[in-house]
Structures are given as C-alpha cells and as structure tokens.
C-alpha cells in the first residue's frame, strides 16, 4: 500500500487536529560542499560522532585544497550536523575517478576505493598507466594519512563497481574488466566480472574472473555469513568461460541479472540469471535469515518480471527498480517492480526492524508509485527516492527528496535507524547552490528522519478513557471512565498503516488489544465513542 506523508498528515489531522500532530519525514539538516568545478559525492560511512564522505572533484577553489590536477578523489569529514571538519584530495596529475567508496574497517581505519590513470602525486606505482584506468585502493587512518595503497589491473579497461571488507580485515574489489594481462590471469572474453582480494596490509592474495565470451557487467559483492561471497551484476548469456549455459537466461540480444555464489575459497557454488525479454541489472545484494534480497533494474514485463510501469523495452522511458527475493539455492521467492513511467534506479537497500526493507535510489517519474516528485518535466531531472517495502515486497511508504534539478545518488547512504538516513549526493539544483557554479554539481549531505510530535495528556482523554500501560508489551488495556460507551478501537503504526480494528459489543466496558506480535515502536490509537469526539493518543511498544 502506498502511503504518502501528505496523506498521512491529513489523515491524522482529520481525526482530531487538536489532539495529535502527525510525524513527518524531512531533513534535520542539509549542507553543501565543493568548488566551482564538478564535484560529485559517491559514498559515506560513519565513525563515532562524524561522517566521512568520498567522491571526486575537478575544483581547485572554495572548500577544495591541493587538487593534484584533473579529477581527484575528494574526502570530507563532517560532524553530526554536517559542519565541515577537514578535507583532503587524493590523486595525481591525470584522472582519479570512476565509482568510489569509503568502507570502515574500525572507528579509526578506512578503505578508499576508486580508479586512477595517474602515475604521480599520491600514486606510488601504477604498472599499467593509460586511459583505460586501474583499480586504486588506499588504507587511511582518521587523520586522513595514507597507511598503504595498491594499484591493480591490466592494460585494458578496469572499472570498479563494488567492494566489501572481509572478516580478516582485508578487502575484495569487484570490477568490470577487459584486460587480459597484468593482474588478470583468466579473462574469458570481452567484459568480465573481475575480483581481487587484498590482505589487511595490501598484499594481493587471489584474483578470479567470472563470465563468458560476451558481456558481463559487475554490480556489487558481499561476504556471506558462511564466509563465502555473493556477486551480482548482469550477463548477455553468450556462454563460454565459467558462465553456466543451463542458467535460465531470458532475453536474446539483451541482458539478465546474473548472480554468482562463491565459497570461502572462491569456488563457484551456484549461479543463476533472472529477468525478462529486455534488460535487467543486479545492483546490490543483502543476506537475510532465509536467503538474499537482490536490488536491481528492469525494462521487462515478462519472464521473471511482472508489474512493470510503462512500456517494456522503451529506452525513452527507462526502467523500474526491481527487487527479488531468492532462497539460499537461488530459487526465486518473490519479485516487485517499483517506479513510474520514466526511469528509476537504486543501489541502496537496508533491513528494517519490522522485517521489511528501505530502498533508496533515484526517480525521474511523477506517476505510478512515485508521489511528491520535484521534477518539473518528468524524465528530465531526478529526485532521490525513498521506498519502504514489507517482508513480502509490498510498497508501504515512499518519499521524494530533491529540488528542480538533478540529484545524483550512488551508494552515499548511511542508515542510523529505520527512518533516519544520511545521504551524500551530487546536486545541480539551483536552490541548493553553495557557490557560483550553476552548471556543475556540488556535494550535498543531508540527514532525513521521521520526526514525531509528543502528545500531551489531554483532560478530555483522561476524563473519559484510560489507556494503559504505556509503554506496553503484550497488551494494551482500554477502560472507559464515567458514562462513556466505546464503539470501536483502531491502532495505527508510525506510518499510518492500520494494524488493528475492532468494534465493541453494545454492553462491553473494558477492552484489551493484543500487541505482543506487533513490531516494537510507536503506535497511535483512535477510540470512537457515542456522542463524543474520537480520543486519540500515542503508545510505545517495548
């Protein structure tokens, strides 16, 4: 069920505006950083009372100091309200760019991952310089000092797509690669997934390629609870290499989402493709109690895909966010398309305490599942799009964050709680300018959270109805006072979704609501009585 913040506010206000103010999801703070060049944020992590944000910059002024030339990686450290503490550029005189991220090892040690074509500046040794680019990994401390660095790749094109910190404190890099030399020893043809494991001190421990003779584009990697790895991306299904042609490939001349499960010694345990007759990508994966959730993208409405918004395969309108659940053997359990008639794309998914998931990506639509978009002309600019789904993949809430221009979101999201997120984006919206560069984006970092209004104990409520205990655990008791006859009781969660409703018998005095099976959190109750306004209040389940 789709529930917008505006409708939620009006819903509660229509019941009794003097008794309750509904919660609202909105920014707690917003800050922008950058110079007059092109500055774009990619990744974020939190350590203690500060956030670390990584991206790239072409600026040499304003907030940026000591750019080495061309495009540098740019790291900023901000406090919990977004105030800039420190910044540093990493790079050489050529390009140091591509997908970048920052991953926390502990509270004082981090990995920065990106790409480089440079051979000078901060780059100590690049064996394969050229325009193709190589993977550049830096391990830094909390003073932003480089502890060690490593350049890996070959003479082809090697583009970083993802990375994960491993249980031994090392890191695995995931790339899309055309190289057939250098560190790549088992290239299968055209583009492959390429994985390289670095130890905690930067030593190269193993590498492997995944793919066939055609086109494979890597998406993301995680280390699984059994010590192995799950890799997601896409394939054109041409076969050869270590691609298994028995996979259920769907789209001739198109691509499917391709998922590969590796053991702890990086051997293929199983692989599978998912999709329809058009394009599908796998962008992110998380492990859950009974399988995996894969976050991707689709342009199909057949095969494994249903519920697509718009015209399947139409490149003018793009595609939907596509979420699938699979079990530990790769069997498809359920799938869900999220979006409107234009393009939606997401790389960020988080578990929530109710067993559901929060997905954060981009939208350029103003219809379908999308409400409250700030784009003036659909398809021409993008908002950051929050979508909350339950454990069965059903949409329960959504929110658009942005202004009139483009907002670029990659993996720059940090989850503080179910409804508290810090996002690091690149923005071209004029409303959010922090300098005089109108055409180039800047870093924008904001904390968005659900904000609740406290509800006082009104005399009218105390005089007619007693609701106890509060906080409650297993049950909530309702007891009328004086000559009040209760007709019905309704209970809503923090998003305004009704979780309980019951009409009372004519002569029933006291009533008990069972709440032991509900997720812990804040709830709102509405008690209807004869000849009285509804009694509305808030209860906490702990």
N, C-alpha and C positions, 0 to 999 in steps of 0.2 A: 504494500500500500504506500502510495506517495503522499507525504505529509510535509507541506512547506511551512517555513517559520511564520510567514504572514498568516496563513490559515490557522496555524496553531494559536497565534496570539489572539486572533479574532474569536476563535472557538472559546478559549477560556474567558475572554472579556465578555462574551455574550452570556455566559452563565451568571456572573456576578462581578462586575468590574471593580466594585469597592472592596471585595474580599481577597482578590488574588491578582498578581501581575505575573503573566506567563514568562517562562525562561526564553532567552534569545541567544542564538549563536551569532557571535560578532567578534570583531577584533578587540583584544585587550590593549595591544599596542602595535604600531607599524613604524618601520624605519626604512630609509633607503640609503644606499652607499654606492659610490662609484666616481667616475670622472666624466669627461666629455666624449670619450670613445665608447666602444662596445664593451659592456660589462654584463656578464650573464652568470647567475648562480646555478649550481648543479646539485650539490649535496650538503647535508647538515648532520651534525651529531651533537650530543650534549655531554659535558663532563662537569660535574659539580654544579656550580651556580653560573655557568657560562655556556654559550652555544658557539660551535665552530662551523663556519660556512665556507665551502670551497666552490670556486667557479673559475672563469677565465676573464681576462681583461686586455683591452688594447689601449687603455688610457695611461696617461703619464702625469695626470694632474688631480686636483681635488683630493679624494681620500687615498689615492694610489701613489705609492712611493717606490722608487727603484725598479721600475719596469726594465727588463733586460733587452727589450726590443721585440717588435712583432706582437704576438699574443703570448702572455704569461699566464700560468696558474696563479690565482689570487686567493689568499686565505685571510679571513677576518675572524676575530674573536669578539663577541659581544656579551653583555651581561643579560640578566633575565628580563630586562625591559628594552633590550635592543641597542643600548648605548655602546658605541664602538670603543673597545679596549685597546686592540692592537691589530695590525695588518702586516702582511708580507707577500711579496711576489716571488715566485719560483720559476726559473726558466733560463733560456738562452736567447741568442740574438735572432733566431728564426721562430718557428711556430711551436708552442707548447700548449696543446689544446685538445679538443675532442671531448668525449664523455669523461668527466672527472668525478671523483667522490672522495669523501673522507670517512674512514672507518676507525672506530675506537677499539684499541687493544685493552687499555685500562684508563684510569682517570687522568693519567699524565702522558700517555703514549698513543700515537695515532699513525695510521697509514694514509697517505695521499696517493691516489692512483690516477693516471691520466695518460697522455700521449706526448711525444716530442719528435721534432725533426732537427733539433739543435745539437751542436757538438761543443758548446762553450757555456759560459755563465755557470749556473748551478749543475749542469750536466757534466759529470766527471768522465764518462766513457760511453759513447754511442757507437757500437761497431758497425752499424748499418745506416749511416745518415742518408737522407734523401727525402723526397716529397711524400713517400708512402706512409711514413710515421712508424714509430715503435712504441711499445708499452713502457711507461716510466713510473716506477714505484719509489716513494720516499717514505721512510720511517722518521717521524719527528717527535720531539718532546713538547711539553706545554709551553716552552719558551720559543717555539717555532724553529728550533735548531734542527738541522738535518743530522740524524744519527747514522743512517746509511741510505744508499739509493741504488737502484738497479734499472738498467735498460735491457729489455729482452725483445726478440722479434727476428725479422729477416729482412731481405731486400725488397719484398713485396709490400703490400698494404696490410697493416696490422692495426685494427681499431678496437679499443677497449669497449666492452659492453657491460661488464659487471665484475664484482669481486666479493669475496667473503673471507673474514678472519676465521682461521681454523682453530681447533681445540688445543693445538700445541703452541698457539701464539703466532703462527705463520700466516700466510695469505695465499689464496688461489685466485688468479686472474683469469677472466673469461673474455676472449676476443673473437672477432671475425677476421679471418686471415686469408690472404692469397699467397703468402710466402712459401717457398719450397726449400729454403736454406736457412742458415743461421741456427737459431734455437728450434726451428720447426723441422722435425725429422720424419714425420709420417703424413705429409699433406696428401689429400685424396683427390683434389681437383677443384678448380675454380675457387669458390669461397668455402671454408670450413669453420666450424667451431674450433677454437684453439684454447687449451687450458695449460697453465703453467703454475706450479707450486713453488713458492719461495719459503724458506725457513725463517725463523724469528730473527736471524742475523743476515738475511738477504741471500743465502745460498740457494741456487736453483736445485730442487730436489726431484722433480719429474715434470714431464710435459706429455700431452696427448692431443691428437686431432680427432674430431668427430665429424663425419659427413660422407657424402658420396661424390660422384663426379660432377655434380651440378652445383647448386647454390644453397648454402646453409648460412643463416644469419643468426648469431647468438643473441640471447636476450638477458638471462640472469642465471645466477648459480647460488645455491645454499649448501651448507653442510647439514646433513640429516642426522637425526638422533642416533642412528646406528653407526655413525662415523663415516658414512659414505657421502655422496653428493647427488643433488638433483639439478639438472641443467635443462633450461627451457630456451626456445627460440623458434626458428622456422626452417623448413626444407621444401625444395621443389620436387622431392621424391624421385629423382632420376636413378637412384641406386648406385651400386659400387661402394668402394671403401668399406666402412663399418656401418653404413646405413642398411637396415633390415627391410628388404622389399616386402616382407609379409605385414609390415605396418599398414594400418587401414587408411591409406592415402586417398584423398577425395578429389582434388582439383587439378586435372591435367592442364599444364601451362600456367598454373597458379601455385601458391604455396600454402602449406598447412603448418599449424603449430606442431613443433617436434619436441618431445620430452624424452630425456635420457636419464635413467637411474644408474649411478655408478656405485660400486662397492668401496670400502675403505681403502683398498689397494688399487683404486681407479680402474676397475674392470667393469665392462657393461653388464648389468644385471638384467635390464629390460629396457625397451624403448617403444614409443607409440606416437602416432600422429593423430591430430584432432582437427576437424574443420568441416568445410563445405566445398562448393564448387568454385569459390573465389579465394581471396587472400585471408589468411589467418596468421597472427604472430603470437608467440608467447613472450610476455614482457617481464613477469615476476612470478615467484612461487613461494608459498609458505607451507610449512608442515603443520598439520593439526592432529588431533588424537586418533582419527581413523583414516588418515590419508593426506592428501595435498589439495590446496586451492591454487589454481593457476589463473593469473590475471593476464588477459591478452586483448587482442583486437580482431575484429572480424568484419568482412564485407559480404558474408553469405547469409542465406536463409534456408539452407537445406543440409543434408548430411547430419552432422552432429549439432547443427546450429538451428535454433528457432527463436522467433520473437524479434527479429532484426527490424530496426526502424529505418524507413526509407527504401530506396531501390537497390537491391543487391547488385554488387559489382559496379555501381556507378561511381567513377572516380571523381566526378564533380561534387559529390556529397560525402565522400569518405566512408567511414565505418563506425561501428559501435565498440564500446568497451565490452569485452566478452569474458565472463567468469565461469570457470568449470571446476567441479569437484571430482576428484578421482580417488580410488582406494589405493592401498599400498602396492597393488599389482598393475595399476594403470587403467582399471576399468572405470568408465565414465559413470558417475552417480547422478549429477545434475548439471545443468548449464543455464546461464542467464545472460541476455543481451541488455545493455544499459545505454540509453542515448536518445538522440532525436534524429532529424533528417539530415543533419550535417555531421561533421567529424567529431568523435570523442576518442580520447586516448588516455591511458593511465598506466603508471609504473609503480604505484604505491598502494599497498594493502596491509592492513593491520587487524589483528584479532581484537575483539571487544569482549567485555566481561559477561555479556549475555549469550555468548556462543556465536554471535554474528561477526561481521567484518565491516570495517570502514575502508572505502576505496577513494583515493584522491588522485585526480588527473586533470584533464583539460576538456572543455566543450566549446564548440562554436555554434551550437543549436539554441533555439528558443522554443522548442516544442517537444513532444514525446515525454520522456522522463524529466526533461530539463525545465525548471521554473526559476524565474528571477535572474536570468542572464542579463549582463550589462552590455552585450554586443548590440550595436545599432542595426547593422545589417547581418543577418545570420550567414555564417560561412566566411565572413571577412575578418573576424577577430575572435580571440579566445579568452574565456574565463577559467580560473581554477574551479574545479567541480568536485564537491564532496558528495559521496553517496554511501548510505548505510544500508546494508542488506542483512537479513537474518540468517540463521544456520541453514536454511533451505534455499537461499539465494534470492528471496523476495525483497524488493525495494521497500524500505520503511521510512526513509528520510533522505532529503537532498538539499544542497545549498550551493549557490554560486558566489564566488569571491572574485572581484575584479572591478575594472572601470571600462572606459570606452575603447581602449587599445588592446594590444596583445599582452597576455600574461603567459610566460613560458615556464612550465614546471617539468622538471626531470625527476630526480629522486630526492629532492630537497624537502623532505617532510620528517619531522620528529614528533612522535606520539608521547605526550605527557600522561594522558588518560583517555577514556573512551570518547570524550567530547572536548579535548584540549590538545591542539596541534600547533606546532610552529612550522611555517612554510617559508622556504627560501626560493624565490623565483626571479626571473628576469622580466621586467615590465617595460612596455613602451607607452603606457597610458600617460597622457599629458598631466592628468590630475595628480599623479604621483611623482612628478619630476623633482629631483633634488639638485639639479644643476641646469645649465642652459642647453644641454644636448637633447633636442626634441626627437631626432630620428633614431638614436641609438638607445638600447635598453640599459637599465641600471639594475643592480642588486636590490631586491625588495625582500625584507624579512618581517614577518608578522606572526603574532600569536593570536589564534582564534579559538574561542572557547564558549561553551554554553554557560550563560550567566543567569543565575537564579535569584529571584527576589524573595526575601524572607517574608513569611506570612504571619502577622501578629495574631494573638488570640483575641478575636473579636467578642464583645459582650454578647452579641446575638447568638453566636455559636455556643458560648459557654452557658447561656441561659436556657437553651433548648435541647442541645445534643452534646453528649460526652463521647469522645472518640479516644480510645486508649488500648494498649500502651503506645507511647511514641518516644523513642524508636520502638518498632515492633519486630518480632522474629518469626513466629509461627502463625499467629492470628492477630487480627485487628477487631476489637470489640466496639460496637456502636450501641449506645444506651440513651434513649430519649429522656429528657427531663421535663417535668410538668405534663401538660396535656398536649403533647406533640405526637402525631401519628405519622410514622415514616412510610412512604410509599415504595421507594426504590433507592438502591445504592449503586454507584458506578465508581470504578477505580481506573486511573489512567497512569501510564508510565511517564517518564520525563519528556518524551517526545509527543505526548498527547494521544498515544495509541491506547484504546480501551482494552484493559486486560481482565476486567471483571464487571458483570452487571447482574443484578438480581432484584426482582420485585418481591416485596414482603407481603405476607398474609395480612388480612384486614386487622386481626387482633394480635399480631405479633409485636412484642415490645422490644426486646433486645435482639441483637443480631451479631453474628461473628463472620468475618471474612477470612477464609484460609489464605495465608500469604506465604507459607513455608516453601512452596515450589517456585515462587517468583524470584527473578534475579535481584540481588541486593542493590539498593539505590533509593532515589527519591521518587515518590508517587504522590498523585493528587486524587482526592476523593470528592465526590459530589453526592450529597444526601438530599433527596427530594422528599418534601413533607406536604401534607394538606394545609392549604391556607397560609403558607409561609414561602419566602424566597428560598432558593437552594442554599444549603450550607456547604461551603467549600473550604477545604484545608489541605495541608501538606503533611505527609507522614514519611518517615525514613525507615526502610527495612535494613536491618543489620544482621 
